Amino acid sequence: MKKLIFALLTVFVFHSSVWAQSDDRFYYPSKVMVKIEGLDYEELRFKAGDDEVTGIWLKPKQTPKATIIYFHGAGGNVSVYSKFMRPLVEDGFQVAMIDFRGFGLSTGKPTHLNVASDGQMVFDQLLQRPELKGKKLIVIGASLGSQIATHLSKTNVGKIDALVLDGPMSSFTDIAVASVPKEMQETVRASLISPYSAKEDIKEIGKIKLLVLHSPGDKSVPFSQGQLVFANATTTKTFWEFEGGHLEAPIKYPTVWVSKVNALLAD
């Protein structure tokens, strides 16, 4: 039995090193775009080498009060996640939602490194839009998108007013460790190294305000990971613990969701 376990661990370590290089294990792109009902939007397109990164720009009916840049989770695409932003758009926020490479209408293949570099590229170009001038800027990362959102905030201190992390994972490594049996966790931890991680980047976001929302009932990302990211932050911060599943707060509690995000605009 010990020989069998050793053999399985050896195979797992080999595959983990391959996964760590290709990052296939972490991304589940969907090309199926669902219809976005009742929201005014335009398509966004950005060149990323030989690939194209796309997204949508959601427009409120009134004069925008602030801007949100949203990075979604490991599955689906912006059309699926638009429902999470609906309450905020209806309240007056303008929202840019970005699909990683391979998701939605974006071409190419997502990796930890190119989604981070694309996030910065998109951020730089969005800042040139006249609609952003004179308005506060909030970056939101959901689930896996929390890694990109926190990393972007770390490298753009002074340009971002607030960071929202919905069901955040503490690192790519930590979420992989949490998904395997206990006897394999240290092996995975040693073989799969995160190129960046929210639990470390959050320490360097300066005075960017922070809102973390997470549920103890989350079956996708352990609640403890959101707690760790929150604990490591030294800025003005709020933790919203809610009842529900992974990323359910904006749907189950839209009024509270809007009030929590609005609170980030206060001086």
C-alpha positions in Angstrom: 0.0 0.0 0.0 2.8 2.4 0.9 4.4 1.8 -2.5 1.1 2.5 -4.2 0.6 5.8 -2.3 4.2 6.8 -3.2 3.6 6.0 -6.9 0.4 8.0 -6.9 2.1 10.9 -5.2 4.9 10.8 -7.8 2.4 10.9 -10.6 0.6 13.7 -8.9 3.7 15.8 -8.4 4.6 15.3 -12.1 1.2 16.5 -13.2 1.2 19.3 -10.7 4.4 20.7 -12.2 2.8 20.5 -15.6 -0.3 22.2 -14.3 1.8 24.9 -12.6 3.4 25.7 -15.9 0.2 25.6 -18.1 -2.2 26.7 -15.4 -4.9 24.6 -17.1 -6.2 23.3 -13.8 -7.3 26.8 -12.6 -9.3 28.1 -15.6 -12.6 26.8 -17.1 -13.4 29.2 -19.9 -16.9 29.3 -21.5 -17.4 30.8 -25.0 -21.1 30.7 -24.6 -22.4 34.2 -24.2 -25.8 34.5 -22.6 -28.1 37.4 -23.3 -27.7 40.4 -21.0 -31.2 41.6 -20.3 -32.1 45.2 -19.3 -28.6 46.7 -19.2 -27.1 49.2 -21.6 -23.6 48.2 -22.6 -20.9 48.3 -25.2 -18.3 45.7 -26.1 -14.6 46.3 -25.2 -11.7 45.0 -27.2 -8.0 45.2 -26.5 -5.0 43.9 -28.3 -2.8 41.5 -26.3 0.0 40.4 -28.5 -1.5 38.1 -31.1 -4.6 37.7 -29.0 -7.6 39.9 -28.2 -8.9 40.6 -24.7 -12.6 41.5 -24.6 -15.2 42.7 -22.1 -18.3 44.8 -21.7 -18.8 48.4 -20.4 -22.1 48.6 -18.5 -23.7 52.0 -18.5 -26.1 53.4 -15.8 -29.1 55.4 -16.9 -28.0 58.4 -14.8 -24.7 60.2 -14.6 -22.2 57.7 -13.3 -21.2 58.2 -9.6 -18.0 56.1 -9.8 -16.3 53.5 -11.9 -15.8 49.8 -11.2 -13.4 47.4 -13.0 -14.5 43.8 -12.4 -12.5 40.6 -12.8 -14.6 37.4 -12.6 -13.9 33.9 -11.4 -12.4 30.7 -13.0 -15.5 29.7 -15.0 -18.1 31.4 -17.3 -17.6 34.8 -18.8 -18.7 38.4 -18.4 -22.2 37.7 -19.7 -22.7 35.2 -16.9 -21.3 37.5 -14.2 -23.2 40.6 -15.3 -26.0 39.7 -12.9 -23.7 40.4 -10.0 -23.1 44.0 -11.3 -26.7 44.7 -12.1 -27.6 46.2 -8.7 -24.6 48.5 -8.8 -25.3 49.6 -12.4 -28.9 50.4 -11.4 -27.5 52.4 -8.5 -25.4 54.6 -10.8 -22.0 52.8 -11.2 -20.4 52.4 -14.6 -18.7 49.0 -14.8 -16.0 47.5 -17.0 -16.1 43.7 -16.9 -13.1 41.9 -18.4 -12.8 38.4 -19.9 -9.5 36.7 -19.5 -7.9 35.2 -22.6 -10.0 32.2 -23.8 -13.1 33.4 -22.0 -16.2 34.7 -23.8 -15.1 36.5 -27.0 -11.4 36.8 -25.9 -8.9 34.7 -27.8 -5.9 32.8 -26.6 -5.4 30.7 -23.5 -5.3 32.0 -19.9 -2.3 31.6 -17.7 -1.5 33.2 -14.3 1.1 35.5 -15.9 -0.9 36.7 -19.0 -4.1 37.4 -17.1 -2.1 39.6 -14.7 -0.3 41.4 -17.5 -3.6 41.8 -19.4 -5.2 43.2 -16.3 -2.6 45.9 -16.2 -2.9 46.6 -19.9 -6.7 46.9 -19.8 -6.4 49.0 -16.6 -4.0 51.5 -18.3 -6.3 51.8 -21.4 -9.4 52.2 -19.4 -7.9 55.1 -17.5 -7.7 57.0 -20.8 -11.5 57.0 -21.2 -13.0 60.4 -20.5 -15.8 58.8 -18.5 -13.4 58.0 -15.7 -12.0 61.5 -15.2 -12.8 62.9 -11.8 -14.5 59.8 -10.6 -13.5 57.4 -7.9 -12.3 53.9 -9.0 -13.1 50.6 -7.4 -11.6 47.3 -8.5 -13.6 44.1 -7.8 -12.2 40.6 -8.0 -14.5 37.5 -7.6 -13.0 34.2 -6.6 -10.0 33.6 -8.8 -10.4 37.1 -10.0 -9.4 38.2 -6.5 -5.8 37.3 -7.4 -5.7 39.6 -10.4 -7.6 42.4 -8.6 -5.3 42.4 -5.5 -2.1 42.2 -7.7 -3.4 45.1 -9.8 -4.1 47.2 -6.7 -0.7 46.5 -5.3 1.0 47.8 -8.5 -1.3 50.8 -8.9 -1.4 52.4 -5.5 -2.6 56.0 -5.9 -4.8 55.3 -8.9 -7.4 53.0 -7.1 -9.7 54.2 -4.3 -11.1 50.8 -3.2 -10.7 47.1 -3.6 -13.6 44.6 -3.2 -12.8 40.9 -2.9 -15.8 38.5 -3.2 -15.1 34.9 -2.0 -11.3 35.4 -2.4 -8.7 32.7 -2.4 -5.5 33.4 -0.6 -3.3 32.1 -3.3 -3.3 29.7 -6.3 -1.2 27.3 -4.2 -3.6 27.5 -1.2 -6.7 26.7 -3.3 -4.9 23.7 -4.9 -3.8 22.4 -1.5 -7.4 22.7 -0.2 -8.7 20.6 -3.0 -6.6 17.4 -2.3 -6.5 14.9 0.5 -4.6 15.8 3.6 -1.8 13.4 3.0 -1.0 15.0 -0.3 -1.2 18.7 0.8 2.5 19.3 1.6 3.5 17.7 -1.7 1.3 20.0 -3.6 2.4 23.0 -1.6 6.0 22.3 -2.4 5.4 21.6 -6.1 3.0 24.3 -7.1 4.2 27.9 -6.4 2.0 30.9 -7.0 3.6 33.6 -9.1 1.6 36.1 -7.1 -0.9 35.8 -4.3 -3.6 37.9 -2.7 -2.5 37.1 0.9 0.9 38.7 0.2 -0.1 41.4 -2.3 -2.8 42.7 0.1 -0.1 43.8 2.5 1.1 46.4 0.0 -2.1 48.2 -1.2 -1.3 51.3 0.8 -4.4 53.3 1.7 -6.8 51.6 -0.8 -10.0 50.8 1.1 -10.9 47.2 1.3 -14.1 45.2 1.4 -14.0 41.4 1.7 -17.2 39.4 1.5 -17.2 35.7 2.2 -19.5 33.0 3.6 -18.7 30.2 6.0 -20.9 28.1 3.8 -18.7 28.6 0.7 -18.0 25.2 -0.7 -15.7 26.4 -3.5 -13.2 28.6 -1.6 -12.6 28.0 2.1 -13.9 30.8 4.3 -10.5 30.7 6.1 -8.8 32.0 3.0 -10.9 35.1 2.8 -10.2 35.6 6.6 -6.5 35.3 5.9 -6.5 37.9 3.1 -8.5 40.3 5.3 -6.2 39.8 8.3 -3.1 40.5 6.3 -4.5 43.9 5.1 -3.4 47.0 7.1 -5.6 49.5 5.4 -9.2 50.7 6.3 -11.1 47.5 5.9 -14.5 45.8 6.3 -15.4 42.1 6.4 -18.9 41.2 5.3 -19.7 37.7 6.5 -23.0 36.5 4.9 -25.1 33.4 4.8 -25.1 31.6 1.5 -22.9 29.9 -1.1 -19.9 30.9 -3.2 -20.4 34.5 -4.7 -24.1 34.5 -3.7 -24.1 37.8 -1.7 -24.8 40.2 -4.6 -27.8 38.0 -5.7 -29.2 37.2 -2.3 -28.6 40.6 -0.6 -28.5 43.2 -3.4 -29.5 46.1 -1.2 -26.7 45.3 1.3 -24.3 44.8 -1.6 -25.0 48.2 -2.9 -24.8 49.9 0.5 -21.4 48.2 1.2 -19.9 49.3 -2.1 -21.3 52.8 -1.7 -19.7 53.1 1.7 -16.3 52.8 0.0 -16.9 56.1 -1.7 -17.1 58.1 1.5 -14.0 60.2 2.3 
